[in-house]
Amino acid sequence: MSGLTDFNDLHQTKGKAAVKKTIEMARSAVAGNVVTPDIWPDPILPGGRHTPEIEASILPGVFAEYADAVAASTQTPPVLATMFTVSVLASVLQGRFEVAPFGDDYREPLPIWTCTCYPVGGRKTAVFNACVAPLQRWEKLAGDRARPEIARRFAAREVATKRIERLKQDAAREDDANRREAIQNEIKREREEMPDEMKAPRIFTTNATPERTEGLLAEQDGRLGILSD
């Protein structure tokens, strides 16, 4: 349905009255009193509307050159590499920009969703691999740089965990209330001084489950691309 995908869109374009009328018509249809809707336009069948070609020239500078080069080397339409490049750039820029749609303190990030349909055997994987190669290279270098700090924090957390377990046992055996309180304070201090867990930096993932995606978003400070061929 052109332009309107849910009640939020309908509300923004035609107001609450249109939403209410749509709900009432749906209820009437369920009750057996089918009402012909007069709000939604006729569906647009796939291929029924001509759309312009998406060329690599929509990208700036070196990105357009890269997309053109990928298309030429894989013998695929430029739109395939162009849309993959847009998704790669969106993943890199995720979290850097926000909008305030209502002019107040409510903020939304600026993600982007792209979907490029292409027949099986059309070399989508070759184009995908070429476009995400810079991201994979960056993740490798960033992971190598972060490895010493990740190991240091892991060791510190292991030691702190062992100390806390031992202190818990000491507190459980201690009969003196003052001494037990002192041990509990020491446990609290150990927990507060324990460094946060650190994960290797990641820009994107592929085909992750919703649960795993949620965990990755938490690890990466809420910024993550989901890219797949």
C-alpha positions in Angstrom: 0.0 0.0 0.0 1.7 3.2 -1.2 3.0 5.5 1.5 1.0 4.0 4.4 2.4 1.0 6.2 0.8 1.1 9.7 -1.4 3.1 12.0 1.4 5.5 12.8 1.7 6.4 9.2 -2.1 6.7 8.9 -2.2 8.9 12.0 0.5 11.2 10.7 -1.0 11.6 7.3 -4.7 11.7 8.0 -5.2 12.0 11.7 -6.8 10.1 14.6 -10.2 10.1 12.9 -8.9 8.0 10.0 -7.3 5.5 12.4 -10.6 5.2 14.3 -12.6 4.7 11.1 -10.2 2.0 9.9 -10.5 0.2 13.2 -14.3 0.4 13.2 -14.4 -1.0 9.6 -12.2 -3.9 10.7 -14.5 -4.7 13.6 -17.5 -4.5 11.3 -15.9 -6.9 8.9 -15.1 -9.4 11.7 -18.8 -9.2 12.8 -20.0 -10.1 9.3 -20.9 -6.6 8.2 -18.2 -6.0 5.6 -17.7 -2.3 4.8 -15.8 -1.2 1.7 -12.8 0.8 2.9 -12.5 4.3 1.4 -9.2 5.3 3.0 -6.5 3.0 1.6 -5.5 3.3 -2.0 -5.4 0.3 -4.3 -2.4 -2.0 -3.8 0.5 -1.5 -6.2 1.5 -4.8 -7.8 5.2 -5.6 -8.1 6.5 -4.3 -11.3 3.5 -2.1 -11.9 5.3 1.2 -11.4 8.4 2.3 -13.2 11.2 3.4 -10.9 14.5 5.0 -11.9 17.8 3.0 -11.8 19.9 3.5 -8.8 23.4 4.3 -10.0 26.7 4.4 -8.0 26.9 8.1 -8.7 24.5 8.8 -5.8 27.4 8.0 -3.5 30.1 10.5 -2.9 33.7 10.3 -4.2 35.6 7.1 -3.5 32.5 5.2 -2.5 31.0 5.7 -5.9 34.2 4.6 -7.5 34.4 1.5 -5.2 30.8 0.5 -6.0 31.4 0.9 -9.7 34.6 -1.2 -9.5 32.8 -4.0 -7.5 30.0 -4.0 -10.1 32.5 -4.2 -13.0 34.6 -7.0 -11.4 31.6 -9.1 -10.4 29.7 -8.3 -13.7 26.6 -7.3 -11.7 24.3 -4.3 -11.9 25.6 -1.2 -10.1 22.5 -1.1 -7.9 23.6 -4.2 -6.1 27.0 -2.8 -5.0 25.5 0.6 -4.4 22.8 -0.6 -2.0 25.3 -2.8 -0.1 27.6 0.2 0.2 24.8 2.4 1.6 24.2 -0.3 4.2 27.9 -0.5 5.0 28.1 3.3 5.4 25.0 3.3 7.6 26.6 0.7 9.9 29.7 2.8 10.2 27.8 6.0 11.0 25.3 4.3 13.3 24.7 6.4 16.5 26.5 9.5 15.2 23.3 11.3 14.3 19.9 11.8 15.9 16.8 13.6 15.1 14.2 15.3 17.2 10.9 14.8 15.2 8.7 16.8 17.6 11.1 19.6 18.5 11.5 18.5 22.1 13.9 16.4 24.1 12.7 13.1 22.4 15.4 11.7 20.2 15.6 9.0 17.6 18.7 7.6 15.9 19.0 7.5 12.1 19.2 3.8 11.1 18.5 2.7 7.5 17.0 -0.5 6.2 17.8 -1.6 2.6 16.6 -4.7 0.8 17.9 -5.5 -2.7 16.1 -8.4 -4.5 18.2 -10.3 -7.0 17.8 -13.8 -8.5 19.6 -16.8 -7.1 23.0 -17.3 -8.6 23.4 -13.6 -9.4 26.7 -13.3 -7.4 25.1 -11.4 -4.5 27.6 -13.1 -2.1 30.6 -11.9 -4.2 29.3 -8.3 -4.1 28.5 -8.6 -0.4 32.0 -9.9 0.5 33.6 -7.1 -1.4 31.5 -4.4 0.3 32.0 -5.7 3.9 35.7 -6.5 3.5 36.7 -3.0 4.9 34.5 -3.6 7.9 36.0 -7.0 8.5 39.5 -5.5 8.2 38.7 -2.8 10.7 37.2 -5.3 13.2 40.4 -7.4 12.9 42.7 -4.5 13.6 40.5 -3.0 16.3 40.3 -6.5 18.0 44.1 -6.9 17.9 44.5 -3.5 19.5 41.9 -4.2 22.2 43.2 -7.7 23.0 45.7 -6.7 25.8 43.0 -4.6 27.6 40.4 -7.4 27.2 42.8 -9.9 28.7 43.7 -7.5 31.6 40.1 -6.9 32.5 39.3 -10.6 32.2 42.1 -11.5 34.6 41.1 -8.7 37.0 37.5 -9.8 37.0 38.5 -13.4 37.6 40.7 -12.4 40.6 37.9 -10.2 42.0 35.3 -12.9 41.6 37.5 -15.4 43.5 38.2 -12.9 46.3 34.5 -12.1 46.6 33.7 -15.8 47.0 36.3 -16.2 49.7 35.1 -13.1 51.5 31.5 -14.5 51.4 32.7 -17.7 53.1 34.6 -15.7 55.7 31.5 -13.5 56.4 29.3 -16.6 56.7 31.6 -18.1 59.4 32.1 -14.8 61.3 30.1 -14.5 64.5 31.2 -11.0 65.4 28.7 -8.5 63.8 31.3 -5.7 63.4 33.8 -7.9 61.8 31.1 -9.4 59.5 30.0 -5.9 58.5 33.7 -5.0 57.7 33.9 -8.1 55.4 30.7 -7.1 53.7 32.1 -3.6 53.1 35.2 -5.2 51.6 33.0 -7.3 49.3 31.2 -4.2 48.2 34.5 -2.4 47.5 35.7 -5.4 45.4 32.5 -5.3 43.3 32.7 -1.5 42.8 36.4 -1.7 41.8 35.9 -4.7 39.4 36.5 -3.4 35.9 33.6 -3.7 33.4 33.7 -6.6 31.0 35.1 -5.6 27.6 34.3 -7.2 24.2 36.1 -6.9 20.9 34.7 -4.0 18.8 32.2 -5.1 16.1 30.4 -3.1 13.5 28.0 -5.7 12.1 26.7 -9.2 12.3 24.9 -11.6 9.9 21.8 -13.6 10.5 21.8 -13.4 14.3 18.8 -14.4 16.4 16.9 -11.6 18.1 18.3 -12.7 21.4 21.9 -12.7 20.2 21.3 -9.3 18.4 20.1 -7.9 21.7 23.3 -9.1 23.4 25.5 -7.7 20.7 23.8 -4.3 20.9 24.4 -4.2 24.6 28.1 -5.1 24.1 28.6 -2.5 21.4 26.9 0.4 23.1 23.7 0.1 21.1 25.3 0.4 17.7 25.3 -2.5 15.3 24.6 -3.3 11.6 22.9 -6.4 10.5 24.1 -7.2 7.0 23.5 -10.4 5.0 23.5 -11.7 1.5 
